[in-house]
Amino acid sequence: MDRRRFVLTSLAAAAAAPATGAAQSGYKTEFNMSLVIAEDTPWGRAANRFAGAVRYRTQGRVTIKNHFDGRLFAGRQTTEFTLLQQGIADFAIGSTINWSAQVKELNLFALPFMFPSYQALDAVQGGASGKHLFKVIEDKGVVPIAWGENGFRELTNSKRPVRRPEDLQGLKIRVVPVPIFVEIFQALGANPVSLNWDDAQAAFREGTVDGQENPIWLIVPYRIWANHKHVTLWHYAIDPVILAVSAKTWGSLSGEDRSIVRKAGEEIMAQQKKETRDGLAEATTVVDTLQRVYGMAAVHLTAVDIQAFRDKTRRVYTKWTDEVGIDLVRTTEKVVDATK
């Protein structure tokens, strides 16, 4: 059987898994999965694969309903982790940025210009820092299963090219409602505006907010190009995602089903990470498409250019080192330096 036929057969089998499995096991009829993004995105596709694989492998005992576009938390993205703690959300593929409101150590990934490459990120996630972060999350009532990827965060705006910190002066930039992002853009002279994503998109259309920062893959599906004609590639922060399950839900599953869920999650998030990075790795191709098809103008910053931004945000880095934890940051820095 060829690979395509195998995949189609597996999906068909997943859809046909017995509906009575959950009832027979005493589980909920349906488990909720929270996602801040749309279905047709790398996260969304991974969530659908995960739900299908888990239902098939558990013979219908664990059936997951995916709630896309922040519907489960009514658009208030920084409350998602709390919903997991409470068991309102059974599962989530969540951004470390959104969860940092409750897990301050996750601000590690938002320290400005900390991570120069995916190689450095993988080394950190696979080492002592990654293990420590998963332990902190589990201690707060959420069981992390696997890392995923959202990508480096870049800058778009409707006003002008941004090549130097001075170019950000006075620009209204939408940031996630998380303090470190507000402070980074204040240090750069911008006027950061904390908005949830739904509100932000309306503000872009109305012209009341000039720009935003997000991974580059988001520009096309969310039509950012329609309002912002300038994109700056500066890799100033990274946004890993985590597949996790509420400890309350986890404790309700049998040992066999916990093993199935963990294995399926690890496999599917490894695929999600690879697909996301493959889509972003050819940055030249992506940016060429944004310029040629969508009329955007791109600025590629050199190492010298980036140093000026790093210098401007150094005090934010220093302050948040204390917030994240000095030992965690220093351990991470050593691993990052070893990958350069």
N, C-alpha and C positions, 0 to 999 in steps of 0.2 A: 504493500500500500504506500503511495507516495505521500509526501509531507502535507500537501494541500488537502488531499482526500482524508488523511488522518485528522487534521484540524477540523474540517467540516463535520466529520463523523463524531468527533468528541463534542463539538458544540451542539449537534443534534441530540446526542445522548444526554448532555447536560440539561437541555430544554425538556427532555422526556423523563427526567428523574422523578421518582414517585412523589406525589404531593403529600402522601400520608406519612412520610418519614419523620417530619417534625412532630406530628401528633403522637406517633408511636414512641418517640424518644422522650417526650415530655418537655421539649424545647418550645420556645416561642414559635408561632406559626411563621413569623418573618422577623429577621434582624435588620436594623437600619444601618446604612453606611452613609457617612457625611463627607461631602466634597464641596470645596469652595468654587470649583471650576465647572465648565460645561462638559457635556458628555463627549463631544468630538475634540478631545485634547489628549495628550499623552497620559495624564492622570485618569481621565474619564475612561479611556479604552482599557487601561490596566484594571480599573475598578470592575468593569464589565467582565473581563477575563477572570478576575478573582472570584466574583460571585458565581460565575458559571462553573469554574473548576471546583469550588468548594461544594456547591450543590451536587455536582456529579459524583465527586469522590466520597461524599458522606451519604450518598443515595437519598438525597432530599432531606436529610435531618437538619442541615443548616442551610436555610434559604435567605439570601441577603437582598434587600431592596436598596438600590443606590439613589441617594438624594443629591442631585447635581445643583450647581449654581447657588450654593449656600442656602437651599430651601429649608434644611433641617434647623439651621440657626438663624433664620429670617434675615440673612444678609449681614449679621453682626459677626464677622469672621474671627475676631479674637475671643469669642466665647466657645469655640468648638471644643477645646480641650476640656472645659468645664462640663460640657454635655457628655463627653466620654467618661469623666470621673463619676458623673451622676448615673450613667447607664442609659441616658436618653438616646445617645448615639451608641450603638453597639460596636461599630467599626468606623474608622476614618482613614483616609489617605490625606494627611494634613501637612501644611507648610510649617517648618520650624519657626518661621517668622510669626505666624498667627499664634502658635502655641507658646511663644516666648513670653506672652503676657502672664502666663501661669508658671512657666518653667524658665526662670531668668537665665539659666545656664545656656539655653538655646540661642541667646544673643551672641554667642561665640561666632556664629556664621554671618552675623551682620557687622562684626568689627570691620571698619573700613579698610579695604585693600589687604586683608589678612591672607586670602587664598589666591595664589597666582595661577592655579591649574586644577583640573580634575584629579590629576595624579596626587596632588597634595591633599585634596579633600578625601579621596579614597583611603589614603594612608592614615588620616586622622580618624575617619569613621571605623576603620578596621583595627585601630590600636586602642591604647588605654583611654584616650579621650572619648572615643565612640562608646566604649563599654561603660564608662562613667556616666555619660549622658543617658544611655538606656536604663541604667540603674536608677538614676534620679527620676526618670519618667515613671518607671514601675513603682517606685516608692510613693508616687502621687496618685496611684490607683488606675494607671493606664499601662497596658502591656504592649511594648513595642515589638513588632515582628521583623520588619526589614526597612532599610533605607531605600529611598527612591530619589528622583532628580527633577528639579524644576529649572536649574541652570543659573548662570551668572546674570546679575541684574544690570540692565543698561538703561540709558536715559533717552526719552523722547520729549520734544516740545514743539510748540507752534510758532515760536518767535524768532529764534536765531541759532546758528551753530554754537555748540559749547565745546571750546578747546582749552579754556583756562578757567580757573575758579571765578575770575571776574565776570565771565560770560553768564554765570548763574545769578548775578546780582539782581535782586528784585523779582525774579521769576517765581510765579506761584506754581509749586511742584506738589502734585498729589503724592502722599506717602501713606504707607500702612499705618493704622492707628497704634503705633508702637513707639515709645519714647526715643529709642536710639536713632531711628530714622529721622525724626523731627530734628534732633540735635545735629546729626550729620549735615543736613541741608541748611540749617541755620549757620553752622560753622563755615559753609561755603558761600554764604551771602544770599541764599535763596529765601523765599517765603514759603515754608512747607505747610501744606494743608492736609490734615488727617481726615481721610474719607474712606468709608467702606467702598468696595469695588463698584457696586451698582450705582451709588451716588456719584462716584468719580467719573464714570462713563457719561452720565448726563452732564456733568460739569465741563467735560471736554467738548461735547457737542455745543453747549451754550457759550463756550469761550470764557467761562469764569475762572477756569484753572488752565495754566499754560502748558504744563507738562506732567510727566509721570516716570517712575522707574520700575522696570519689570524685566523678566527674561524676554529675549528677542522673539521667541516663538509666539508670544501672545499678541504681537502687533497685527498679524493678518486676521486670525479668527475673531478678534474683538474690534476690528476695523479702526485701530488706533491711527493708521496711516491716513484716514479720512480727515483727521483734525490736526495731526502733528506731522510736519514735513521734515523735521530734523531728528536724527538719531545719533547718539554718541556712544561708541563702544569703549567702555572703560572697566568693566568687570569689577565694580567697586564692592560688591557683596555677592554672596552665593546663597541659594535657597534650596537646600535639600528638603525632601519630603519624607514622611515616615508613615508606613502602614502600621496601624495599631488597633487594639481592641480594648474595650472597657474591662477592667479587672472583674467587675460584677458579671459581665457576660462570659468572660474567660472561665471564671469559677463555676459557671453553670454547665459548661461543656464537659463531656467525658474525656478521659485521657486520650482515647483513640482519636476523637474529633479534634482535640487541641493539636495533636501531632499532624493531622491532615491539614488543618487551617494554617499552621506554621509553615509546613513544607510548601503548600500552594502559594502562600504569601511570599516566601523567599524566592521561589522560582519566578513568579510573575513580576515582582518588583525588580529583580535583576534584569529582566527583559525590558521593563519600563525605563530603567536607568539607561540601558544600552540604546534603546530607541530614541530617547530624548537627546542623548549626547550625539548620536549619529546625525540627528536632525540639526544639531547646533554646531557640530564640529566643522562643517564646511561653511564657516562664517562668511567667507568671500562670496559663496554662492547665495547664501541667504540675503546678505546685504545687497548683492547685485540685483536680486529679485525685487527687494524693497525699493531700490532706486529705479530700475528699469520698468517694472510693472506698476508700482504704487506711487512713484514720483517722490520718494523720500531722498533726502541728502544725508549722507553718512560721514561721520568724523571718526577716524581711527586714531586713538591716542597712542603716542610712543611711551616708552618707559620714562623718559624725561618729562613728558607732559603729565603722566600719572603721578610723578613724585611731587609736583606742585599741589595736586589735590590731596595727596597723602599728608603733606606738611600741614595743610589747612585743617585737616581733620584729626591731627595727632592728639589733641587734648580730649576729643571724644573717645578715641581709642583708649587712652590712659584711664579716663573716668570709668568706662565700661569694663575694663580689665578687672577693676575692683568689684563691679557688680556681678560679672560672670563668675569670677573666682580666679585669683592670681595663679594658683597652682594649675588649674585647668588651662588657662591661657598660655602659661609658660611651657607646659608640656606640649601643647598644640604647636606653639611657635617652633619648638625644636624639631618636631616631625615635619613641619612645613619647610623649614630651612634645609633639612636633609634631602628634600625632593628637588631642590633648585639646581 
